[in-house]
Amino acid sequence: MAGAGIVIIATPSSTPSGAPPSAEAAPPASRAVPPPAKAPSAAKVPLAKERAAPSGRAAATASPLYRVGAMPKVRCRAGQIQPGSAASYRFFMTGVNRCLNLAWKAQFKKARLPFSPPKLRFVTSQVSSPCGRWPTGAGGYYCSVNRTIYIGVTRKILKDAYGPNHAQFMAHEYAHHVQQLAGILPYYGQSSWHAKPSARLALSRRLELQADCLASAFLREAAGSLSVTRQHWDAMVQWISANGDKTWPRNDHGKGRNQAYWMERGFASGSPASCNTGLASARSVS
């Protein structure tokens, strides 16, 4: 389904540094803003052997991506982030994005769905986009209108050289692009237009928790080359479980324990099949 609206995915600029993450530094998170009633659309014409992405509820509950199996193993040559170095940060994040392109292109090919990579833009100030103003306090966001991931390069960000957490941040933002291409994000965006506040929050939670899961599935298969050890992963998940919902008092991202649950599902299986929040019980996406 073509771009059915504007969804802004924003991430606070604070990320853990050191290994493993500490309770004083918050892991990546994101925020979604419901789309307006009208928005421009942009669609890639499917190739002969491709099929259009599902539309409506089926996009979220029966996506072909759920049947493609585990994410392919990728070797990410992203280097190491050096504290205070904008060049090393850009190099690392660009490298992770390149690996995400390779991994998800393969999955979309197996699903016979059209694929195009997102644009990646690094900025040193809070620029506006077709999705509106830069979200307050955000370190980056995904804009579905121009299909661009915006990454802030700030002094605060550059103090943190903890690569695995920045990789999770990038993979989460990229997961929203995956949702856009697969018709999942447009479905949730359209469904939220006339929904009551409580229903809108529930839709947001299903979207964000799935992005957590998809990001984690990728990270499992890229863990070796991105220096994500079991110790690092467990520390991140434990922090999320205890603190994840404190960042979002409106509960549009799910309780901390549910954020941790979906991250663990994705990391344990490495497969999008584990990330079908569209059919999940209300309790697991509360």
C-alpha positions as CSV (number, residue, x, y, z in Angstrom):
1,M,0.0,0.0,0.0
2,A,1.5,3.4,-0.9
3,G,2.5,5.8,1.8
4,A,-0.7,6.4,3.6
5,G,0.4,9.2,5.9
6,I,3.0,10.7,8.1
7,V,4.4,8.7,10.9
8,I,7.3,10.2,12.9
9,I,9.5,7.9,14.7
10,A,11.7,9.8,17.2
11,T,14.5,8.7,19.5
12,P,15.8,10.4,22.5
13,S,19.4,11.6,22.2
14,S,20.6,9.7,25.2
15,T,22.1,6.2,24.6
16,P,24.1,4.0,26.9
17,S,27.9,4.2,26.9
18,G,30.3,1.6,28.0
19,A,29.7,-2.1,28.3
20,P,27.3,-3.2,29.5
21,P,24.7,-0.4,29.6
22,S,24.1,1.2,32.9
23,A,20.9,2.3,34.7
24,E,22.0,5.9,34.3
25,A,21.8,5.9,30.5
26,A,18.5,5.2,28.7
27,P,18.5,2.7,25.8
28,P,17.0,3.8,22.4
29,A,13.3,4.5,22.2
30,S,10.9,5.9,19.6
31,R,7.7,7.9,19.3
32,A,5.0,7.8,16.7
33,V,2.7,10.7,15.7
34,P,-0.6,9.9,14.0
35,P,-0.8,10.9,10.3
36,P,-3.1,13.7,9.0
37,A,-6.2,12.8,7.0
38,K,-4.4,13.6,3.8
39,A,-0.8,12.8,2.8
40,P,1.2,12.4,-0.3
41,S,1.8,8.9,-1.6
42,A,4.8,7.4,-3.3
43,A,4.8,3.9,-4.6
44,K,7.4,1.7,-6.4
45,V,5.9,-0.1,-9.3
46,P,6.2,-3.9,-8.6
47,L,8.3,-6.0,-10.9
48,A,6.7,-8.8,-12.8
49,K,7.6,-11.4,-10.2
50,E,6.7,-9.1,-7.3
51,R,3.3,-8.5,-5.7
52,A,1.9,-5.5,-4.1
53,A,2.1,-5.3,-0.3
54,P,-1.1,-6.3,1.5
55,S,-3.4,-3.5,2.5
56,G,-5.7,-3.2,5.5
57,R,-5.5,-5.4,8.6
58,A,-4.0,-8.2,6.6
59,A,-0.8,-6.1,6.2
60,A,-0.3,-6.3,10.0
61,T,-1.6,-9.7,10.7
62,A,-0.7,-11.8,7.7
63,S,2.4,-10.1,6.1
64,P,4.4,-12.2,3.7
65,L,7.4,-11.2,5.7
66,Y,6.2,-13.5,8.5
67,R,6.9,-16.5,6.2
68,V,10.4,-15.7,4.9
69,G,12.3,-17.4,7.8
70,A,15.2,-16.1,9.8
71,M,17.1,-12.9,8.9
72,P,20.2,-13.6,6.8
73,K,23.5,-13.5,8.6
74,V,25.4,-10.3,7.7
75,R,28.9,-9.3,8.4
76,C,28.8,-5.6,9.3
77,R,32.0,-3.7,8.7
78,A,30.9,-0.7,10.7
79,G,34.0,0.0,12.6
80,Q,34.1,1.4,16.1
81,I,32.6,4.6,17.4
82,Q,35.2,6.9,19.0
83,P,34.0,9.2,21.7
84,G,33.6,12.7,20.4
85,S,34.2,11.7,16.8
86,A,31.4,12.7,14.4
87,A,33.2,10.9,11.5
88,S,33.4,7.6,13.3
89,Y,29.7,7.9,14.4
90,R,28.6,8.6,10.8
91,F,30.8,5.7,9.5
92,F,29.4,3.3,12.1
93,M,25.7,4.2,11.5
94,T,26.1,4.2,7.8
95,G,27.7,0.8,8.0
96,V,24.9,-0.6,10.1
97,N,22.4,0.9,7.6
98,R,24.2,-0.8,4.8
99,C,23.9,-4.1,6.5
100,L,20.2,-3.5,7.1
101,N,19.7,-2.8,3.4
102,L,21.3,-6.1,2.5
103,A,19.4,-8.1,5.1
104,W,16.0,-6.7,4.4
105,K,16.4,-6.6,0.6
106,A,16.9,-10.4,0.8
107,Q,13.8,-10.8,3.0
108,F,11.6,-8.7,0.7
109,K,12.9,-10.7,-2.3
110,K,11.8,-14.0,-0.6
111,A,8.5,-12.4,0.2
112,R,8.2,-11.2,-3.4
113,L,7.5,-7.7,-2.2
114,P,8.9,-4.5,-3.8
115,F,11.9,-3.1,-1.8
116,S,13.7,0.2,-1.8
117,P,16.2,1.3,0.9
118,P,15.4,4.4,3.0
119,K,17.4,7.6,2.6
120,L,19.8,8.3,5.5
121,R,20.5,11.9,6.5
122,F,22.8,13.1,9.3
123,V,22.1,16.5,10.7
124,T,23.7,18.7,13.3
125,S,20.6,20.8,13.9
126,Q,17.0,20.0,14.4
127,V,15.8,20.4,10.8
128,S,12.2,20.1,9.7
129,S,11.0,17.5,7.2
130,P,7.9,16.7,5.3
131,C,6.7,15.1,8.5
132,G,6.9,18.5,10.4
133,R,9.2,19.8,13.1
134,W,12.0,17.8,14.7
135,P,10.4,16.0,17.7
136,T,11.3,17.6,21.0
137,G,14.2,15.8,22.7
138,A,14.7,13.4,19.9
139,G,18.1,12.1,18.6
140,G,16.6,10.9,15.3
141,Y,13.4,9.8,13.6
142,Y,12.0,8.1,10.5
143,C,9.7,10.2,8.2
144,S,7.4,8.0,6.1
145,V,6.6,10.7,3.6
146,N,10.1,11.0,2.1
147,R,11.2,7.6,3.6
148,T,14.1,9.1,5.3
149,I,15.9,8.3,8.5
150,Y,17.2,11.4,10.2
151,I,20.0,11.0,12.6
152,G,21.2,13.8,14.9
153,V,24.9,14.3,15.3
154,T,25.2,16.2,18.6
155,R,27.8,16.7,21.3
156,K,25.7,14.6,23.7
157,I,25.4,11.7,21.2
158,L,29.1,11.8,20.4
159,K,30.0,11.3,24.1
160,D,28.5,7.8,23.9
161,A,30.6,5.2,22.1
162,Y,28.5,2.2,23.0
163,G,28.1,0.6,19.5
164,P,25.6,-2.2,20.2
165,N,23.0,0.3,21.5
166,H,23.4,2.7,18.5
167,A,23.0,-0.4,16.3
168,Q,19.7,-1.2,18.0
169,F,18.7,2.4,17.6
170,M,19.4,2.3,13.8
171,A,17.7,-1.1,13.4
172,H,14.6,0.2,15.2
173,E,14.3,3.2,13.0
174,Y,14.9,1.0,9.9
175,A,12.2,-1.4,11.1
176,H,9.7,1.5,10.7
177,H,10.8,1.7,7.1
178,V,10.2,-2.0,6.7
179,Q,6.7,-1.5,8.2
180,Q,6.1,1.3,5.7
181,L,7.1,-0.8,2.7
182,A,5.1,-3.8,3.9
183,G,1.9,-1.8,4.4
184,I,1.9,-2.3,8.1
185,L,2.7,1.3,9.1
186,P,0.1,2.8,6.6
187,Y,-2.5,0.4,8.1
188,Y,-1.9,1.5,11.6
189,G,-1.6,5.2,10.5
190,Q,-5.0,5.1,8.8
191,S,-6.6,3.1,11.6
192,S,-5.6,5.8,14.1
193,W,-7.1,8.7,12.2
194,H,-10.6,8.3,13.7
195,A,-9.8,6.1,16.7
196,K,-10.5,7.0,20.2
197,P,-7.4,8.0,22.3
198,S,-7.2,4.6,24.0
199,A,-7.5,2.7,20.7
200,R,-4.9,5.0,19.2
201,L,-2.4,4.2,21.9
202,A,-3.1,0.5,21.5
203,L,-2.3,0.8,17.8
204,S,0.9,2.7,18.5
205,R,2.0,0.1,21.0
206,R,1.6,-2.7,18.4
207,L,3.6,-0.7,15.9
208,E,6.4,0.2,18.2
209,L,6.7,-3.2,19.9
210,Q,6.9,-4.8,16.5
211,A,9.8,-2.5,15.6
212,D,11.6,-3.5,18.7
213,C,11.2,-7.1,17.7
214,L,12.2,-6.7,14.1
215,A,15.3,-4.7,15.1
216,S,16.3,-7.4,17.6
217,A,15.9,-10.1,15.0
218,F,18.3,-8.3,12.7
219,L,20.7,-7.7,15.6
220,R,20.9,-11.4,16.4
221,E,22.2,-12.3,13.0
222,A,24.7,-9.3,13.0
223,A,25.7,-9.7,16.6
224,G,29.1,-11.1,16.0
225,S,30.4,-8.4,13.8
226,L,28.7,-5.6,15.9
227,S,30.2,-6.9,19.1
228,V,26.9,-7.6,20.7
229,T,27.7,-10.2,23.4
230,R,25.1,-12.0,25.5
231,Q,26.2,-9.9,28.5
232,H,25.5,-6.7,26.5
233,W,22.1,-7.9,25.3
234,D,20.9,-9.1,28.7
235,A,21.9,-5.8,30.3
236,M,20.0,-3.9,27.7
237,V,16.9,-6.0,28.0
238,Q,17.0,-5.8,31.8
239,W,17.2,-2.1,31.7
240,I,14.3,-1.9,29.2
241,S,12.2,-4.1,31.4
242,A,12.7,-2.0,34.5
243,N,12.7,1.5,32.8
244,G,11.3,1.3,29.3
245,D,7.8,2.6,30.1
246,K,9.1,5.5,32.3
247,T,10.2,7.3,29.1
248,W,6.7,7.2,27.8
249,P,4.1,8.2,30.4
250,R,1.3,8.0,27.9
251,N,2.1,4.3,27.4
252,D,2.2,4.5,23.6
253,H,5.2,2.2,23.5
254,G,4.1,-0.5,25.9
255,K,5.1,-1.5,29.4
256,G,8.8,-2.1,30.0
257,R,8.3,-5.8,30.5
258,N,6.5,-6.0,27.2
259,Q,9.2,-4.0,25.4
260,A,11.7,-6.5,26.8
261,Y,9.4,-9.4,25.9
262,W,9.3,-8.5,22.2
263,M,13.0,-7.7,22.0
264,E,13.7,-11.1,23.4
265,R,11.3,-12.8,21.0
266,G,13.1,-11.2,18.0
267,F,16.6,-11.9,19.3
268,A,15.8,-15.5,20.3
269,S,14.4,-16.5,16.8
270,G,16.1,-14.0,14.5
271,S,12.9,-14.2,12.4
272,P,10.1,-11.7,11.6
273,A,7.6,-14.5,12.2
274,S,8.1,-13.9,15.9
275,C,7.1,-10.2,15.5
276,N,3.4,-10.5,14.6
277,T,2.1,-8.0,17.1
278,G,-1.0,-7.7,15.0
279,L,-2.3,-11.0,16.3
280,A,-0.8,-10.7,19.8
281,S,-3.0,-10.6,22.9
282,A,-3.9,-7.3,24.3
283,R,-2.0,-8.2,27.5
284,S,1.3,-8.7,25.6
285,V,1.1,-5.3,23.9
286,S,-0.2,-3.4,26.9
